[in-house]
């Protein structure tokens, strides 16, 4: 039985605003059964999460999982640390690049695959400066105004 891949998709909108994305990777994540239930319910936050290396393995830190009501036991740690599953070639590539100044690894999306596995899109990213963020806001606002203008004028030209 195939599941819809777009069923649960958690996005990190802050990452696209605060970082320039250089390279993306798809990673599996080591989870417990309770964690999978929380992700299916959409009760997970990745906006404050980041990735770091410990003992040549990549971990995601500050992954926020909500507490479930009505369970027999309650997870005491809301912000957890989970191991990311990548192949050795990707891990060594990321470990070499992370040494460069200003580069970090941030999570972008969390979703379920067609076979039911939880995947995490992570990216090698470089932090934006304050003026870059202002420039991004300005271009987004101008694009929105241009789209509104086009929509209004297109609507007026066809109305006879």
N, C-alpha and C positions, 0 to 999 in steps of 0.2 A: 504494500500500500504506500503510494507516494504521498509525501506531505508537501504543502505549499512552502517554498523557501522564503517568501515574503511575509509569512505568518507573523513572526516576531522579529523585529529588526530594531535594535537600539543604536542610535547615532550619537556621536560626540561632536556637536556643533561648535563647541569652543575650540576644538583642535584646528578646524579649518580657518578660524579667525585668528588664532594666536600663533600659528605655525605655517611655514611654507613646506608643503609636502614634497619630499624629494623622491622617495621610493616606497612602494607599498608591498606588504607581505600578508599572506593568509596563514593563520596559525590556529591549531587546535588548542583547547584549554582543558586542564585537568580539573574536573568538578566532582562534587558529591551528588547524590540523588536529590537532596533537598535543594541544592543550587540550581539544578536543571528545572525543578518545579518553579522556582522563583523567576528564572529567566523566561520560562513559558508564560508566566503571569505578567511579565514586563516590569517586574519590581527590582530592577538592577540599574545602577548608575555608573557610567564610565567617564563622565566629564572630568572628574578629578583624578582619574587613574593615570598611571605612568608605568613604564617597563624598565627593569634594571637587571643586570647580570649578577648572579651569585653562584660561585663554584662552576663556572662555564655553562650555566643554565639560565634561561631567561624567565623572569617572573613578572607578573603584573601585580602592582601594589595599589592600594586604595580603591579597589573594586568594591563599590558599595552594593551590598545585598540587603534588602529589607527583611525585617523579621516577620515570620508568618504567625498569624494568630490561630489559635486552636490546635497547634501541634503539641505533641507530647513533650518535646523539649524545645528550647529556644536557643538559637545560636547566639552566643554572647558577643562575638565579634561581628560588627556590621561591616567594617572595612577590612577586607581579607586580602591575602596574598596567595595567588594561584600560579602554578607552573604553566608556561606556554610550551606547546609542542611544535617544534620546527625541526627540519633535518639539519645535520651537522654543517653542511655547506652554508646554509642560510644563517645559522648561528655564528659561524666564524666570520662571515661577511659583515654581519651587524656588529659584532664585537670589535672588529677592526675600525669600522666607520664611526662608532660611538666615541672613540677616543678623540676624534676631531673636535675642535672647539665649537661650542654652540649647537651641537647635534644631540637630539634625544629621540627616544622611541615612545610614540604615543598611540593609544588605541583609537581607531576611527569608528568601527562598526562591530556589532555583535549580532549574529543571526544563526538560524538553524539551516542546515543543508537539507537536501531532498531526502537523504537517508536518516535524518534525525540527529546528526551531530551538531554540537555548538561550535561555531567558528568565530574567530576574532580577526578582523582586519587591523593590522598594525602598520605604522608608517615610520620611516626614518624622516625626521623633520628638523627644520632649523627655525628657531624662534624669530618672530617678526619684531621689528622695532616699533616704537610708538607711531612714527610718521607713516610706516607701512600700513598699520592698522587704520589710521585716519584715511589714507588713500583708498583702502579697500571699502570703507564705509561710504566714501564719497562716490566711488564708481558704482557701488550697488544702488545707492539712492538715485543717481542719475539714470541708471538703467531702468529702475522702477518708474521714474517720471516719464521716460521715453516710451515705455510700454503703455502707460496710462494714456499718454497723448495719442499714440497710434490707435489704441482701442477706441477712444472717443471720436477721432476723426474718421476712422473706418466705419464706425456706426453711423455717423452723419452723412457720409457719401452714399451709402446704400439706402438711406431713408429718403424716399422721394415723395 
